Amino acid sequence: MAKAAAAPAGKMRTAGAAAAKPHKNSRSAAVRQPTSQKPIELYYWPTPNGWKISIMLEECRLPYLMKPVAIGRGEQFKPEFLSISPNNRIPAIVDPDGPGGRSISVFESGAILQYLGRKTGKFYPADERRRVQVEEWLFWQMAGLGPMTGQANHFLNYAGEGNEYARKRYTDEVNRLFGVMEERLATRKFLAGAYSIADMASLGWVLSGIRTGQNIDDFPKLKTWVERLRARPAVQRGLALGKELRQAQANDPKAQEEARKILFNQRARRPGE
């Protein structure tokens, strides 16, 4: 069944268009040129998982309305967001022009990429053999590169002293995964041959992995792949979306401390909590 949610304030973007000045009351991205197509609502925060979808929307030149979900302030736990993202995690989308012309919401970044690929016919091939390759590397990112890099960053930056084993375990695994990509990219420009949602899914986590202390120069094919993707205008726009939101939190020590309390050591939430 299609589902939708009451949404916080946002501003519409027509992907690929020149940005106009932001409205003074907007918390989100700049208004872009109007379009007759109903915009997709993107529930978003500038993280590697959020970037996957902003890049895809930009690459497909789909109009969208960025609706920031300030995860450091706990906005992901609001009932209206829970109705479209049962895992209380960004990103999520609501597409007013879903299957059969009815609204549909989609959560989980990999599922969103596949949905948008089917909707547009772009970056997700219809040919089964080519699609299998894309899905292999998409799920590889979802199951390995993202979680391992996330854990490495957590233990390096937030876990405090006395976690040497965890730091080594996860940074070594990120290094191994970078090696897998290096070998794969030795014979092709992109993970599945042609540029696809698998590349979009992986880029942000590679950038995050570099911040775990990995020397990208040790992986020259991977480094070239990163440079190749970052040269794409749509990727640049996708990575830039909401950058100011993250910077505002980074410049506020109190906000950072509050975010740690909200984001880490979570347990199941029961009704009314």
C-alpha positions as CSV (number, residue, x, y, z in Angstrom):
1,M,0.0,0.0,0.0
2,A,1.2,3.5,-0.8
3,K,2.1,5.5,2.2
4,A,2.9,9.1,2.8
5,A,3.7,11.4,5.7
6,A,3.2,14.9,6.9
7,A,6.4,16.7,6.0
8,P,8.5,19.4,7.5
9,A,9.3,22.5,5.5
10,G,11.4,22.1,2.4
11,K,12.3,23.7,-0.8
12,M,12.0,22.3,-4.3
13,R,15.0,21.5,-6.5
14,T,14.9,20.8,-10.2
15,A,18.0,18.7,-10.5
16,G,20.7,20.1,-12.7
17,A,19.2,23.6,-12.8
18,A,20.9,26.8,-11.6
19,A,20.2,27.5,-8.0
20,A,18.3,30.6,-6.9
21,K,18.7,32.5,-3.6
22,P,17.3,30.6,-0.6
23,H,14.1,31.8,1.0
24,K,14.9,33.5,4.3
25,N,12.7,31.1,6.2
26,S,13.9,27.9,4.6
27,R,15.9,25.3,6.5
28,S,16.7,23.4,3.3
29,A,18.3,23.8,0.0
30,A,17.9,26.6,-2.5
31,V,14.9,26.8,-4.8
32,R,15.6,25.6,-8.3
33,Q,13.7,26.2,-11.5
34,P,10.1,25.2,-11.4
35,T,8.8,22.1,-13.2
36,S,5.5,20.7,-14.1
37,Q,6.5,17.3,-12.7
38,K,5.6,16.7,-9.0
39,P,8.7,16.7,-7.0
40,I,9.9,13.7,-5.0
41,E,10.2,14.5,-1.3
42,L,13.7,13.6,-0.1
43,Y,14.1,13.1,3.7
44,Y,17.7,13.7,4.1
45,W,20.8,14.6,6.1
46,P,24.2,15.1,4.5
47,T,25.8,11.7,5.2
48,P,27.2,8.9,3.0
49,N,23.8,7.3,2.9
50,G,22.0,10.5,2.2
51,W,24.5,11.4,-0.6
52,K,23.5,8.2,-2.5
53,I,20.1,9.5,-3.1
54,S,20.9,13.2,-3.7
55,I,23.4,12.1,-6.4
56,M,20.9,9.8,-8.0
57,L,18.2,12.5,-8.1
58,E,20.7,14.9,-9.6
59,E,22.0,12.4,-12.2
60,C,18.4,11.6,-13.3
61,R,17.5,15.3,-13.3
62,L,14.4,14.6,-11.2
63,P,12.7,17.5,-9.4
64,Y,12.8,17.0,-5.7
65,L,12.0,18.7,-2.4
66,M,14.8,18.3,0.2
67,K,13.3,17.9,3.7
68,P,16.1,17.9,6.2
69,V,15.9,15.4,9.1
70,A,18.3,16.7,11.8
71,I,19.4,13.3,13.1
72,G,21.6,15.0,15.8
73,R,18.4,16.5,17.3
74,G,16.4,13.3,17.1
75,E,14.0,14.4,14.3
76,Q,14.3,10.8,12.8
77,F,12.2,9.6,15.8
78,K,9.2,11.8,15.0
79,P,6.0,9.8,14.3
80,E,5.6,11.4,10.9
81,F,9.0,10.2,9.8
82,L,8.5,6.8,11.4
83,S,5.5,6.3,9.1
84,I,7.8,6.3,6.0
85,S,11.0,5.0,7.6
86,P,10.2,2.3,10.1
87,N,14.0,2.0,11.0
88,N,14.2,5.7,12.0
89,R,17.0,6.3,9.6
90,I,17.6,8.6,6.6
91,P,17.3,8.6,3.7
92,A,13.7,8.1,2.7
93,I,11.6,9.4,-0.2
94,V,8.0,10.0,-1.0
95,D,7.2,10.0,-4.7
96,P,3.8,11.5,-5.5
97,D,3.9,10.0,-8.9
98,G,4.5,6.4,-7.8
99,P,3.2,3.2,-9.5
100,G,-0.2,3.7,-11.0
101,G,0.1,7.4,-10.4
102,R,-0.3,6.9,-6.6
103,S,2.0,8.2,-3.9
104,I,4.5,5.8,-2.6
105,S,7.2,6.0,0.1
106,V,10.5,4.1,0.1
107,F,13.1,3.7,2.8
108,E,16.6,2.2,2.8
109,S,19.1,3.7,0.5
110,G,19.6,0.6,-1.7
111,A,15.9,0.1,-2.2
112,I,15.5,3.8,-3.1
113,L,18.3,3.6,-5.7
114,Q,16.7,0.6,-7.3
115,Y,13.3,2.2,-7.3
116,L,14.6,5.4,-8.9
117,G,16.5,3.3,-11.4
118,R,13.4,1.4,-12.4
119,K,11.3,4.6,-12.5
120,T,13.7,6.4,-14.8
121,G,15.4,3.6,-16.7
122,K,18.8,5.1,-15.8
123,F,21.9,3.7,-14.1
124,Y,20.1,0.4,-13.4
125,P,20.1,-1.8,-16.5
126,A,17.1,-3.8,-17.6
127,D,19.3,-6.6,-19.1
128,E,19.4,-9.3,-16.4
129,R,23.1,-10.1,-16.7
130,R,24.1,-6.4,-16.4
131,R,21.6,-5.9,-13.6
132,V,23.0,-8.7,-11.6
133,Q,26.5,-7.1,-11.7
134,V,25.0,-3.8,-10.5
135,E,23.1,-5.5,-7.7
136,E,26.2,-7.5,-6.6
137,W,28.2,-4.4,-6.0
138,L,25.2,-2.4,-4.6
139,F,24.6,-5.2,-2.0
140,W,28.4,-5.5,-1.4
141,Q,28.4,-1.8,-0.4
142,M,25.3,-2.2,1.7
143,A,26.6,-5.3,3.6
144,G,30.3,-4.5,3.8
145,L,31.8,-1.2,2.8
146,G,29.2,1.0,4.5
147,P,28.9,-0.9,7.8
148,M,32.6,-1.6,8.2
149,T,33.5,2.0,7.4
150,G,30.9,3.3,9.8
151,Q,32.2,1.1,12.6
152,A,35.8,2.2,11.9
153,N,34.8,5.8,12.1
154,H,32.9,5.2,15.3
155,F,35.7,3.6,17.2
156,L,38.3,6.0,15.9
157,N,36.3,9.2,16.7
158,Y,33.7,8.5,19.4
159,A,34.4,5.3,21.4
160,G,37.2,6.8,23.6
161,E,40.3,5.0,24.9
162,G,40.7,1.3,25.3
163,N,39.3,0.2,22.0
164,E,42.5,-0.7,20.2
165,Y,41.2,-4.1,19.0
166,A,38.0,-2.6,17.5
167,R,40.0,0.2,15.8
168,K,42.4,-2.3,14.2
169,R,39.6,-4.8,13.3
170,Y,37.5,-2.2,11.4
171,T,40.3,-0.1,9.9
172,D,41.9,-3.4,8.6
173,E,38.6,-4.4,7.1
174,V,38.1,-1.0,5.4
175,N,41.6,-1.5,4.0
176,R,40.7,-5.0,2.7
177,L,37.5,-3.6,1.1
178,F,39.5,-0.9,-0.6
179,G,41.7,-3.6,-2.0
180,V,38.6,-5.4,-3.4
181,M,37.6,-2.3,-5.2
182,E,41.2,-1.7,-6.4
183,E,41.3,-5.2,-8.0
184,R,37.8,-4.7,-9.5
185,L,38.7,-1.3,-11.0
186,A,41.9,-2.6,-12.5
187,T,40.0,-3.8,-15.6
188,R,37.0,-1.4,-15.8
189,K,36.1,2.3,-15.1
190,F,33.2,1.6,-12.9
191,L,32.2,-1.2,-10.5
192,A,29.7,-2.9,-12.8
193,G,31.3,-1.9,-16.1
194,A,29.1,1.1,-16.9
195,Y,28.4,3.9,-14.4
196,S,25.5,2.8,-12.1
197,I,23.8,3.1,-8.8
198,A,26.5,0.8,-7.4
199,D,29.1,3.6,-7.9
200,M,26.8,6.2,-6.4
201,A,26.2,4.0,-3.4
202,S,29.9,3.4,-2.8
203,L,31.4,6.9,-3.3
204,G,30.4,8.5,0.0
205,W,31.6,5.5,2.0
206,V,35.0,5.5,0.2
207,L,35.3,9.2,1.1
208,S,34.4,8.3,4.7
209,G,36.9,5.4,4.6
210,I,39.7,7.7,3.6
211,R,39.0,9.6,6.9
212,T,39.8,6.4,8.8
213,G,43.4,6.8,7.9
214,Q,43.5,4.8,4.7
215,N,46.1,6.1,2.2
216,I,44.3,6.4,-1.0
217,D,47.6,6.6,-2.9
218,D,48.0,2.9,-2.0
219,F,45.0,2.2,-4.2
220,P,45.7,4.1,-7.5
221,K,42.8,2.6,-9.5
222,L,40.4,3.4,-6.7
223,K,41.8,7.0,-6.4
224,T,41.2,7.5,-10.2
225,W,37.6,6.2,-9.8
226,V,37.0,8.7,-7.0
227,E,38.4,11.5,-9.1
228,R,36.3,10.3,-12.1
229,L,33.1,10.4,-10.1
230,R,33.8,13.7,-8.4
231,A,34.4,15.3,-11.8
232,R,30.7,14.7,-12.6
233,P,28.6,17.9,-12.1
234,A,25.6,15.9,-10.7
235,V,27.9,14.2,-8.2
236,Q,29.2,17.6,-7.1
237,R,25.7,18.9,-6.6
238,G,24.7,15.7,-4.7
239,L,27.6,15.9,-2.3
240,A,27.0,19.6,-1.7
241,L,23.4,19.3,-0.8
242,G,22.8,20.4,2.7
243,K,26.5,20.9,3.4
244,E,25.7,24.0,5.5
245,L,23.5,21.9,7.8
246,R,26.3,19.6,8.7
247,Q,28.8,22.5,9.1
248,A,26.4,24.3,11.5
249,Q,26.4,21.3,13.8
250,A,30.2,20.8,13.5
251,N,30.8,24.4,14.7
252,D,28.6,23.9,17.8
253,P,30.2,21.8,20.5
254,K,26.9,21.6,22.5
255,A,25.1,20.3,19.4
256,Q,27.8,17.7,18.9
257,E,27.5,16.4,22.4
258,E,23.7,16.3,22.2
259,A,24.0,14.4,18.9
260,R,26.2,11.8,20.5
261,K,23.6,11.1,23.2
262,I,20.9,10.8,20.5
263,L,22.8,8.8,17.9
264,F,24.8,6.3,20.0
265,N,23.8,3.5,22.4
266,Q,20.2,3.3,21.2
267,R,17.8,0.6,22.3
268,A,14.4,-0.3,21.1
269,R,11.8,2.5,21.7
270,R,8.5,1.4,23.0
271,P,5.2,3.2,22.4
272,G,5.1,6.5,24.3
273,E,8.8,6.8,24.8
